[in-house]
Amino acid sequence: MTTTAASQQTPRTWQVSSEAQALLEKFPPRLVPGAWPRTRESRVVLEYRMAAAPFRGDDSQSRCHRNASLQAVLDWLELYPGQSWQQRWEATAVGHDGRRDWRLQMLADLAAAGLLDRHPGYVRKILGTGLIQLIGGDYLRPSLGWLMATTSPLRIANEMAKVRDPEGIAELRTARLAGTVGDSTMIPAIEKIALVMAAKGGLLRNVTIGDCLELMRVSREVFPGPTRSGRHSPVFYQLLHSTGLFPSDAPPTVRMFSPVFAGQVPVEQLVDRYQVACRPVRDLLVDYLRERQPAIDYGTLTSLATTLVLWFWKDLERHHPGIDSLRLSPETASAWKQRIRTRVVRSRRADGEITETTVERDTATDALTTVRSFYLDLAQWALDDPARWGPWAAPCPIRATDIQHKKMNSRRKARMDQRTRDRLPILPALMEAVDRERKAAAGRLAAARAAQPGETFTVDGVTLRLARLVRHSPRIWAEEPATSRRRDLIREEDNAFWAWAAVEVLRMTGIRVEELSELSHHSLVQYRTPATGELIPLLQIPPSKTDEERLLVISPELADVLSTIVCRIRNPDGSVPLVVAYDHHEKIWNPPIPLLFQRAIALEIRPIPISGIRVLVSDALARTGLTDVTGKPLDFSPHDFRRIFTTDAIMNGMPPHIAQLLLGHKDINTTMGYKAVYPEEAINGHRAFIARRRGLRPSEEYRHPSDAEWDEFLGHFERRRLALGDCGRAYGTGCIHEHSCVRCPLLRVDPAQRQRLIDIRDNLTARIAEAEREGWLGEADGLRVSLAAAKEKLAQADANLQRRVVAVELGMPSFSNVAARTVTS
């Protein structure tokens, strides 16, 4: 296997989704013909037409300027060959690059021909007026790219409204006044529509969907990159769509053609975007991903490609140039595993210095698991197809012990439980804060609508002044009297409402944030019980992570929230608008559906995306000023509400298997992992268990003892006290060894009575000697048994004393002598 050089950097193309590509083929742009009747007219006819209304200027000065500039432009165009004015314009070659000032070439050509009889500075100022007359009269049709990039002429929409299509432009300006966006957005949108009319010809009603899509593409090509993003605004398409000029099958949103929503891309592009240097390995990664593709969704496929190509192989090529084999040396594999386990975090200190800190990467275990699966898959597939996969089978550099699933899960569980404990007590305060902010924002908006420009008003302790606007704006702007900072009250009220709606629905249902964004008017269903006929409202959760839909009972509080949302978004006729949503996981556009979480952006009604819901919740939490136990601002993610819902439900008596069904988990252990364990919960549960166990035992075991029974119980322990120590016989039993305490194994000798044991031993020794002397052999045998028992008790007492005063040195074991590393044959 050989290594090839890295491919050259190529500029990114204007890539769109497959749905957008099909629409581009369905709605092609109009073609500009090489010639048309108007551009073939002679100069005499042209000048006569330009001198009449509506091309003639309103006063003598403007008529003089327009005529002078027109004559200069016509003189310049006649210097070039062509049968029409459009051919002469193309022959000048100034229309190829709009960033070049065409007026400089024109002045040079006129001066060389001796036709520049006026002052060059004056002529240069009025040349744009002459060219715009020819464009408005449909004698010239410059390209869209040139019109968008040139600095002269400008304000083509004004000329179009005067000479080309007054009724069409007037309709657009009427829609501008009735719209929900200001002049700073609508005027450039109308200007873009005028550019299409200038480049393609015809009136406003002749503008097609393909023309608009071509304008979007040309805009990306003329102004690439993230700079000047206002150039790519799709409001012009929304404006035309809202006026009803497009057919019913027109794309509902021009965002479908944005590179941001590129859709699903082939496996080859997923790999090639990281520019792998080794071509054989690149082909292997493509084959592997294509083999896995049928069994996984697109989101998992992109994650798999990122891990294997970027984090694994591209990292190896960066640190080991020329690598071309999956067989890694121990040093190479160890270095890569160390790099993937940690990451560098840069932070700025108070003095401005940037510090770097190495922290553990949270996704390291997932990356190691993916790479290990990659190696094991190749090894397994090599057995089935040796010719294809056999050359790439190699020992896996990641051992099973490198992936500590249990440790990772326990850390995640502890971290998530702590988040739940921190946020569950604050949830009531958050609910009250977002509801208060919603009502206050609505009150400020209502007060501003009733006020006059420059008038101050106070709502909920906040004093504002209605701003005086120079340009028209449908937004309601208010100023803070102290700082003069302007605030968009309509946007504030909209954000406050949707933040409240998101918090309420998430906390009362425990659904995922992607499920929240997919709730629609069709999700509100009802069920009538067969026995009683009671009508139960249900919320149908669309399939998401587990591809299973489920039904939740709608509580009265949740019903109020959902009805408030429906009342806000529905049309005057009572219907809920249909919106087109983009699935960021599968990278596809869903059909139009009546989503609940939708709002107006410019002239288009868009669904609130997942990222938008996160921003709404974060901003609402920031306005509340709530902090955690350390005093830092508290953060709430949408998934925190799901954990809080689970913990609160189970703590209040919901069976875990019912919570599993409500949450949509396939494994009940996942549901229990969402539940945070509280210390007082464990204590109360243990106490309740003891109470239940006592309730199941016979009641006579828990009766109150009489005085006689209590005295007898205490007397038992008093009667166990002996001269040599304590008797260990059971309660309620008498001595069965005829009080031969020295011989009894139940005697526990008190070490303080050691001398008494010595005296007993010496006495027994003397008595044995006396018995042997007197011939009492039976007595001597019994005394010998007692002597042996006395010596045993004395040895026990000595051992107890020895353990109390002597410390045993255990030593320090070496690493090689650790028990876990010792092998016994």
Secondary structure, DSSP 8 states (H G I E B T S, - for coil): -----------------HHHHHHHHHS------S--GGGG--HHHHHHHHTSTTTS-SSHHHHHHHHHHHHHHHHHHTTS--SSHHHHHHHH-GGG-TTS-HHHHHHHHHHHHT---S-HHHHHHHHHHHHHHHHHTTS----HHHHHH-SSS--HHHHIIIII-HHHHHHHHHHHHHSSS-HHHHHHHHHHHHHHHHHH-S-GGG--HHHHHHHHHHHHHHS-SSTTGGGG-THHHHHHHHTT-S-TTS-S-GGGGSGGG-----HHHHHHTT--S-HHHHHHHHHHHHHHGGGS-HHHHHHHHIIIIIIIIIHHHHHSTT---S---HHHHHHHHHHHHEEEEEEE-TTS-EEEEEEE-TTHHHHHHHHHHHHHHHHHHHHH-HHHHGGG----SS-GGG--HHHHHHHHHHHHHHHHHHHTTTHHHHHHHHHHHHHHHHHHHHHHHHS-TT-EEEETTEEEEE---SS--SS-EEE-TTT--EEEHHHHHHHHHHHHHHHHHHHHH---HHHHHT-BGGGEEEEE-TTT--EEEEEEE---SSS--EEEE--HHHHHHHHHHHHHHS-TTS----B--EETTTTEE---B-BSSEEEETTEEEE--HHHHHHHHHHHHHHHT-B-TTSSB----HHHHHHHHHHHHHHTT--HHHHHHHHT-SSHHHHHHHS---HHHHHHHHHHHHHHHHHHS-GGGG----HHHHHHHHHHHHHTB-SSEEE---TT---SSTT-TTT-TTEEE-GGGHHHHHHHHHHHHHHHHHHHHHT-HHHHHHHHHHHHHHHHHHHHHHHHHHHHH---------GGG-GGG----
